[in-house]
């Protein structure tokens, strides 16, 4: 049961990260997006690789 909850959280974290990546890309002119741009795509790719290999947090 607990493992299933953590798997759901992993999916939610990954979806949120991808949504933020898309927002940063579509709002590149804003200061907030520019603040988070450096390394965000690389960090998301690293997180995605971990996600695809299995649980992120376990």
C-alpha positions, 0 to 999 in steps of 0.5 A, spaced: 500 500 500 505 504 502 509 503 495 503 504 491 502 511 494 510 513 493 509 511 486 503 515 485 507 521 488 513 519 483 508 520 477 505 527 480 512 530 481 514 528 474 508 531 471 509 537 475 516 538 473 514 537 466 509 542 466 514 547 469 519 546 464 513 547 459 511 554 462 519 556 463 519 555 455 513 558 453 514 564 458 522 565 457 521 573 457 519 573 464 524 574 470 521 568 473 522 563 468 529 566 466 531 565 474 529 558 473 532 556 466 539 555 468 539 547 469 532 546 469 532 542 463 538 538 465 535 537 472 528 535 469 532 530 464 535 527 470 529 526 474 526 523 468 531 518 467 530 516 474 523 516 474 523 511 468 528 506 471 523 506 477 521 509 483 524 516 484 524 516 492 525 509 494 
